Structures are given as C-alpha cells and as structure tokens.
C-alpha cells in the first residue's frame, strides 16, 4: 500500500510529554528529533528516549522516524548506531550533500544492524545538495525520502522568507524532479509563522501543486490542515473513478471525460489518486 506522508511532525525527543502527546496527534509521520530541538547536554538522554519510543509500537499507524545529529558532529555516530538498532521506519539525517555521503550512511546503518524496513531519509538543505540532488536521490535503494530543509537553505543562500517563496523555487523544483526520477518520496519544509493560518494553507497548496508528497511541521496545530491539503479531495476522487470508467468503457487508446480528451497517462494519474485516497482512508479507519 502507498505510504502516506501528508503531515510529518517534528517532536523534541528530550521532551517526555511531547513524545507522549504524539501518540494522539493525527499526523501521518513523526520525526523524533535529536538535532535542532535538543540542547547539547540533553542529547544522550534524548537519544535513549527516541529509540525507546520508536521501538515501542505505541504510535499506531504513524510512520515513526528518528532525526540524528549531522555527519561530523560529536553525536552522529552514536545517534546513528542507536537509531539503527531501534529500527524505526526511517533515520533522518540533516545536511546530506553528496551521493557518497548517502552510500556511507547506508553502510553505517547496515553495519549497526538496521532492519530492512529502516530506510534513510536525507535532508536537502544546502546549495551543494541542490547541485547534487539528482545523483543523491538515486544513490541507494535504501534512501526512501528527501526532506527539504528550507530554513537552512534560505540561510545558506542569503535569501529571505517571502510569500510565494520565489528565492527557493529553483531548489524546490529541482528536488521534486530528482525525487520523481529516483522514485522516492519528498517532503516540503516547515512553515515558520505558527499564527499565520492563511499563509500556511497557501504554502501547502503550493507544495501540493509542485508535486510534494506532504509537509514537515513544527506545531501540532498544522497537522489537520496539512492532512486536508495533501489528500485528494472528494471531487478529485470522484473524477478519478469517472475518468477510469470512461477510459475502460471506450475500449481504445483515447476517450473523453467531461468534454476533455483522456489517454493512458491520465488514467495512471487517476489510479495514483485512488491509491492515495485508499491509503488515507486506511489511516483514518
């Protein structure tokens, strides 16, 4: 079944209450964070808490991952080894810049005993990563998801956060292209203004229109709107069914639906819409 990642919520692993609360938040995925959200002196304790949570089986159908500290930091090796042994759905690594880094991370995961279901999620958040993103996305079959680190990317570009994200569109577009070429999923970056509901909805709509599978989030209040924005609408599901029926009834390579010409490529898109809707319904059921 299609893995749905409409809403993927960062949770600080140093906060026991946050880890407990996450069990009741209707997000599709969780990133139990050992990096930005955790102070240096709290990282060893957070590591133990994240690994215990990820291996607990108490988060239902949510896709549970652990974000380790980055390559070259004093915590990275211990984080990666512990996360691999805990066996989450994914290990999220910040600032992955090259295909060689991807292959090295996968080798380290395997050496630490990561089970087959534990995939690599690579964060794309530097100019170097953008220039390498096509090769990076295809570097290993174990890489399953690209995660945009838009805040770091804005900083690295000396750009600004503006409505419509014009300074980031090239980077975002190239990353979506790379993900689709490699057959992996891709998550949009976070939206910083937690009180700007309209701005958040607009950015979700933009991400969906660009082809992102979902969005990473910081406040739990953004989960519901993200789930709605990245799920097929009832109208889209109805149209997908109608389009497939019209195509199959025509019995030829071309048909019409609602006065529009349709062919096999439209049918493939419609089937993807239905697969996503089926997976969403399973999550809610």
Buried (B, 14 or more C-beta within 10 A) or exposed (E): EBBBBBBBBBBBBBBEEBBEEBEEBBBBBBBBBBBEBBEEEBBBEBBEBBBBBBEEEBBEEBBBBBBBBBBEBEBBBBBBBBBBBBBBBBBBBBBBBBBEBBBBBBEBBEEBEBEEEBBBBBBBBBEBBBBBBBBBBBBBEBBBBBBBBBBBBBEBBEBEEEEEBEBBEEBBEBBBBBBEEBEBBBBBBBBEEEEEEEEBBBBBEBBBEBBBBBBBBBEBEBBEBBBEBBBBEEEBBEBBBEBBEBBEEEEEEEBEBEEEEBEEEBBEEBEEBBBBBBBBEEBEE
